[in-house]
Amino acid sequence: MFDLGMDEIVVVFVIALLVYGPKDLPELGRKAGKYIAMFKRMVNDVKRQMDAELYEYTKPVKTEIEKINMETIEAARRHQPAITQVKTPDVAAENPADNKPAAGPEAATPEKPRDGTPINGK
């Protein structure tokens, strides 16, 4: 608190011993301890009151901030594009060269389906 080193404490103790004497020094120590404890209690009470007052004033602000955060999250969820199921592409779309109509007589004959069933009974 006061940043006293061991040397300073010894000097204060020696001066107090010389001024008050060995008989009165224990009672002086008790009184000093009593006043220091009373001072600490007063400081803690003031600190507790300050914290209570600050909490009283900051509580509505914190609830408003939380409300705004939740509204922002909900708005972001509403405006997020819906994820659609990805369809597998057709085989013909993968190779555009296969999509061109064939020239010549094979173009007139229909292809067989992939499952092997004949078209038009052929």
Secondary structure, 3 states (H helix, E strand, C coil): CCCCCHHHHHHHHHHHHHHHHHHHHHHHHHHHHHHHHHHHHHHHHHHHHHHHHHHHHHHHHHHHHHHHHHHHHHHHHHHCCCCCCCCCCCHHHHCHHHHCCCCCHHHCCCCCCCCCCCCCCC
